[in-house]
Amino acid sequence: MSIKETVLSDLKAATKSQEKLRLSTIRLLVAAMKNREIELRRALDDVGVLALIGSMVQQRRQAIELYQQGKRQDLADKEQKEIEILQGYLPSPLTSQELEKLVQEAITQTGATSERDMGKVMKTIMPQVTGRADGKEVSALVVKCLKGKT
């Protein structure tokens, strides 16, 4: 069962159980998936859905920071609960050791020798870590590993 099918199944279950927050979060996810499909003019695969969920989680983390700065803890708590619901669709996050191993493999595979080759490495590694690691963290690790090569 694909992630998209799981989300649609969970939408039906949330509707029946009348869990308001879960239902609204899943509805937002379904709407975002449909919008992305329209934008791309093709159906989303699991990698695309994972990337979309990851970006939605990132948006909510940024919103939490803003709500906390504005002293609106009630809204920050709601966003945190939405993150927990969305993360239920993401695979387990990579440990730093697993991520470093994947980065080293990608560097070896692409034959990268300097920071100028970062694009090649990122293009190779991102499909493997989508939804399992933050892009900024991956990018920083790639730069660190490539600096160690020079």
N, C-alpha and C positions, 0 to 999 in steps of 0.2 A: 504494500500500500504506500503510495507516494505521500509526501508531506502535505501536498495540496488536498488530497483525498482525506487525510487525517483531519485537517483543519475544517473541511466541510462537514465531516462526520461529527466533530466536536461542536460545530455550530448548531447542528440539530439537537445534540444532547443538551447543550446549554440553554437552548430555547425551551426544551421540555422541562428542564429542572428549574428554570426561571432564575438563574444566577445572573443578576443584572450586570455586574462588572465584567465577568467572564464573557457574557454574551456581547457586550458592547466592544470589548477588546478584540474578540474574534471577528466581529462584523467589520471593524476597522481594518483588520488584517485581510479579510476577503476583499474588501473594497480596494485596498492597496494592491493586492494581487491582480485584480481585474484592470485597474488603471495601468499597471506596469505592462500587462499583456497587450492592452490597447496601444500603449506607447511603443512597444517593441514589434507589434503586429505579428505576434506568435505566442504560443502557449509557454508558460514558464515551466522549466524543469526544476528538479529539487535544488540544484545549486542556485538558481535564480531566486527561488522562494527563501532559501537560507540567507542569501545576501539581503533580501528585502526585510526579513525578520531582524537580522543583525542591525540594519540601519534604523529600524523602528525602535529597537532597544536603545541604540545610541541616542536617538532623538529624546527618548524618555529620560535618559541619564542627564542630558543637558537641561531638560525641563526641571528635573529635580533640583539641580544646582540653582537655577533661577528662582524656583519657588522657595528654596531655603533662604536665599538672599533676601527675598521679599517677605520672609517670615510667614509663609503660608504652608505650614507643615501638613495640614490636611490634604492639600493638593499634591504635595510631595509624596505623601503616603499612598495616595491613589495611583500615582505614576509608578511607584515601586511595586505595587500589586500587579499593575499591568505588565511590568518587566518580568515578574515571576511567571505570569501566564504565558507570555511570549517565549521565554526561555525554555518552557516545557516542550517547544517544538525544535529547539536547537540541540545538536548533539553535545555530548559532554565536552567541556573546554579542554584544550591541550595544556599539559604541564609545561613549564619552561624548558625542561630537558627534552621533552618530545618535540617542542617547537624548534629548539636549537638543532636537533638532529635533522628535522625536515629541511631547515634552512641550509645546513651543511650539504645535504644530499642535493638540493636544488642548485647550489653553487657548483658542486662537482658536475652535475648533469649538464649545466649550461656552459661550463668552462669559464665562468666569470673570474676575473682576476683583479678588478678594481671597482671603485664606486660607479664608474661610467657604465658598468654592466648591470647595475641595479635593476633596471627595467626588465631585462631578460629574466633575472632571478625572481622578481616579483610576479611576472607573468606566469612563471612555472609554479610557484608555490601557492599563490592565492586560491586557485581552485581546490587545493588540498586542505586549506585551513579555513575556508569560508564558513562562518558561523561558529567556529571553534576557537578563534583567536582574533583579537582586535587588530585591524590593519595598521594602526600606528605602531603597535608593539612589534608586529612582524617587520615593518619597514625599519624601525630602529635596530632590530636584531640583525637584519640583512646588512645595514650600513656598518654595524659593529664588526660583523664577521668579515666583510669585504675589506675593512680597514686593517684587520689583522693579517690579510693576505698580502698587502703591499709592503 
